[in-house]
Amino acid sequence: MNYDVIIIGAGSMGMAAGYYLSKSGKKTLLLDSFHPPHNKGSHHGETRIIRYAYAEGEEYVPFILKAQELWNELERDTGKPLFIPTGVLSVGNKESNFIQNTISSSTIYSLPLEVMNPVEVQNRWSGITMPNDFIGCFEPSSGVLKCEESIKAYQMLAEMNGATILSNCRVKEIHIQEEKVTIKTIDKTFHSDSLVIAAGAWSGHLLSMMDLDLPLTPVRKTFAWFDAIEKIYNSNDFPAFAFETSQGLYYGFPSVDGAGLKVGRHDGGERINPDEVMKQFGEIVEDRGDLIQFLNQYLPGIGQLKYGKTCMYTLTPDDKFVIDVHPKYSNVAIAAGFSGHGFKFSSAVGQALSNLIVSGKNEIDISQFSIDRFYN
Ligand SMILES: Cc1cc2nc3c(=O)[nH]c(=O)nc-3n(C[C@H](O)[C@H](O)[C@H](O)COP(=O)(O)OP(=O)(O)OC[C@H]3O[C@@H](n4cnc5c(N)ncnc54)[C@H](O)[C@@H]3O)c2cc1C
């Protein structure tokens, strides 16, 4: 079977790319090992934070603003509510890079940000306590994306545009010869002019089949829901949050539809092979204790653990993404290494991948995500 483009991985980035490529008139095939959205990769757990005054660096801001514009379009085009306007509160030592970068990203791009001392934070959200040398930066226009629902929304539009999505169809082999792509699964062979690799934690393995060795490290991550007093922690009143503490960087979500407060830790995690069975939440003793010590210290009103889950990050050495064309094959675009903060960008990443395939360039500068940074 012949296609204009094959996308390997119909998860966060791949499904969005499938929408934009099919919209541009490309005959598009998406292949996924599982049935997206699913709980085997990096995109499950109901919610993801989206914030614009970016603590990771102001260079991300134009890309994230583009992403939000595209999320708004997706909501409008599907009629599905995908964004919950909770606002996001970033908390940390006032001298830290995390806080200083948040403030400078907001200043440079004139993004609304309320900088608050501990008393102001605690007066506004009685569920929080924090040390005197910390400050809070509240971004009222940011919030939470429904992750599985967003992937389903792109899937619906991609299929309406004529894209084919094959689930439970794991790619085993990739061959590229004279600008023609051949993809093999266990029992099928497909051909195309172009290829997109958006395989999350499995990207390193697939890229190694194409003579590309990128520093991508899959790690095990955990997150959990806790009982929470709805009057205080519900998503109309309580923000999504990120706390940089001396123990680690923790993030979380207010109770959405009575689900409880969700919390996870961003830094750390055990290096894993995504093809091996991962230890379940709680199999490592620190899974619970780590989150509970954070909650006891900063959100002391939170109740019992309800349940936890595991998920995967794919880290790069600088925590920046890889969004680029294969150095040897100009008809292959790659999106990988989202380092635990990529979901919010996935609308804009999908559009960028489509642009790289269609015209070789993207309207928003994505050179910070280039492959050659690893070799210079
Ligand atoms: C617990 C947790 C919390 C997070 N919180 C946030 C947050 O608050 N905000 C934020 O912006 N980001 C967050 N992230 C990060 C974000 O979710 C990821 O960066 C993003 O989902 C990565 O998308 P992806 O497309 O690379 O991977 P995925 O969404 O996992 O998609 C990859 C797909 O490729 C498929 N695949 C792999 N190999 C093959 C193959 N050989 N053949 C066919 N298909 C294949 C997989 O089945 C999968 O469906 C979080 C991540 C985790 C784990």
The ligand as an SDF file (V2000), in Angstrom:
LIG
                    3D

 53 58  0  0  0  0  0  0  0  0999 V2000
    3.3350   11.4060   34.4590 C   0  0  0  0  0  0  0  0  0  0  0  0
    3.5630   12.4110   33.3710 C   0  0  0  0  0  0  0  0  0  0  0  0
    3.1510   13.7230   33.5640 C   0  0  0  0  0  0  0  0  0  0  0  0
    3.3750   14.6780   32.5730 C   0  0  0  0  0  0  0  0  0  0  0  0
    2.9250   15.9560   32.7840 N   0  0  0  0  0  0  0  0  0  0  0  0
    3.0500   16.8680   31.7890 C   0  0  0  0  0  0  0  0  0  0  0  0
    2.4800   18.1440   31.9350 C   0  0  0  0  0  0  0  0  0  0  0  0
    1.8530   18.4540   32.9680 O   0  0  0  0  0  0  0  0  0  0  0  0
    2.6070   19.0220   30.9020 N   0  0  0  0  0  0  0  0  0  0  0  0
    3.2570   18.6880   29.7520 C   0  0  0  0  0  0  0  0  0  0  0  0
    3.3350   19.5370   28.8610 O   0  0  0  0  0  0  0  0  0  0  0  0
    3.7890   17.4780   29.5820 N   0  0  0  0  0  0  0  0  0  0  0  0
    3.7040   16.5500   30.5540 C   0  0  0  0  0  0  0  0  0  0  0  0
    4.2100   15.2960   30.4000 N   0  0  0  0  0  0  0  0  0  0  0  0
    4.9780   14.9810   29.1880 C   0  0  0  0  0  0  0  0  0  0  0  0
    4.1250   14.6140   27.9960 C   0  0  0  0  0  0  0  0  0  0  0  0
    3.0090   13.8560   28.3590 O   0  0  0  0  0  0  0  0  0  0  0  0
    5.0130   13.8750   26.9980 C   0  0  0  0  0  0  0  0  0  0  0  0
    6.1220   14.7320   26.6880 O   0  0  0  0  0  0  0  0  0  0  0  0
    4.2770   13.5490   25.7180 C   0  0  0  0  0  0  0  0  0  0  0  0
    3.1190   12.7990   25.9750 O   0  0  0  0  0  0  0  0  0  0  0  0
    5.2100   12.7590   24.7930 C   0  0  0  0  0  0  0  0  0  0  0  0
    4.5120   12.4990   23.5790 O   0  0  0  0  0  0  0  0  0  0  0  0
    5.0560   11.4730   22.5030 P   0  0  0  0  0  0  0  0  0  0  0  0
    4.1920   11.5960   21.3160 O   0  0  0  0  0  0  0  0  0  0  0  0
    6.5230   11.6360   22.3610 O   0  0  0  0  0  0  0  0  0  0  0  0
    4.8480   10.0210   23.1950 O   0  0  0  0  0  0  0  0  0  0  0  0
    3.4640    9.1540   23.2920 P   0  0  0  0  0  0  0  0  0  0  0  0
    2.2930   10.0350   23.5260 O   0  0  0  0  0  0  0  0  0  0  0  0
    3.7490    8.0680   24.2710 O   0  0  0  0  0  0  0  0  0  0  0  0
    3.3310    8.5530   21.8400 O   0  0  0  0  0  0  0  0  0  0  0  0
    4.2460    7.6470   21.2810 C   0  0  0  0  0  0  0  0  0  0  0  0
    3.4400    6.5920   20.5490 C   0  0  0  0  0  0  0  0  0  0  0  0
    4.3210    5.8290   19.7080 O   0  0  0  0  0  0  0  0  0  0  0  0
    3.8330    4.4940   19.6860 C   0  0  0  0  0  0  0  0  0  0  0  0
    4.9230    3.6340   19.2440 N   0  0  0  0  0  0  0  0  0  0  0  0
    6.1330    3.4510   19.8280 C   0  0  0  0  0  0  0  0  0  0  0  0
    6.8830    2.5660   19.1280 N   0  0  0  0  0  0  0  0  0  0  0  0
    6.1380    2.1840   18.0720 C   0  0  0  0  0  0  0  0  0  0  0  0
    6.3650    1.2680   16.9890 C   0  0  0  0  0  0  0  0  0  0  0  0
    7.5040    0.5640   16.8720 N   0  0  0  0  0  0  0  0  0  0  0  0
    5.3830    1.0740   16.0800 N   0  0  0  0  0  0  0  0  0  0  0  0
    4.2090    1.7870   16.1950 C   0  0  0  0  0  0  0  0  0  0  0  0
    3.9380    2.6580   17.2120 N   0  0  0  0  0  0  0  0  0  0  0  0
    4.8940    2.8480   18.1330 C   0  0  0  0  0  0  0  0  0  0  0  0
    3.4030    4.2710   21.1440 C   0  0  0  0  0  0  0  0  0  0  0  0
    2.5210    3.1790   21.2630 O   0  0  0  0  0  0  0  0  0  0  0  0
    2.7670    5.6120   21.4820 C   0  0  0  0  0  0  0  0  0  0  0  0
    1.3670    5.6030   21.2600 O   0  0  0  0  0  0  0  0  0  0  0  0
    4.0160   14.3160   31.3710 C   0  0  0  0  0  0  0  0  0  0  0  0
    4.4060   12.9810   31.1720 C   0  0  0  0  0  0  0  0  0  0  0  0
    4.1790   12.0300   32.1560 C   0  0  0  0  0  0  0  0  0  0  0  0
    4.6240   10.6210   31.9150 C   0  0  0  0  0  0  0  0  0  0  0  0
  1  2  1  0
  2  3  1  0
  2 52  2  0
  3  4  2  0
  4  5  1  0
  4 50  1  0
  5  6  2  0
  6  7  1  0
  6 13  1  0
  7  8  2  0
  7  9  1  0
  9 10  1  0
 10 11  2  0
 10 12  1  0
 12 13  2  0
 13 14  1  0
 14 15  1  0
 14 50  1  0
 15 16  1  0
 16 17  1  0
 16 18  1  0
 18 19  1  0
 18 20  1  0
 20 21  1  0
 20 22  1  0
 22 23  1  0
 23 24  1  0
 24 25  2  0
 24 26  1  0
 24 27  1  0
 27 28  1  0
 28 29  2  0
 28 30  1  0
 28 31  1  0
 31 32  1  0
 32 33  1  0
 33 34  1  0
 33 48  1  0
 34 35  1  0
 35 36  1  0
 35 46  1  0
 36 37  1  0
 36 45  1  0
 37 38  2  0
 38 39  1  0
 39 40  1  0
 39 45  2  0
 40 41  1  0
 40 42  2  0
 42 43  1  0
 43 44  2  0
 44 45  1  0
 46 47  1  0
 46 48  1  0
 48 49  1  0
 50 51  2  0
 51 52  1  0
 52 53  1  0
M  END
$$$$
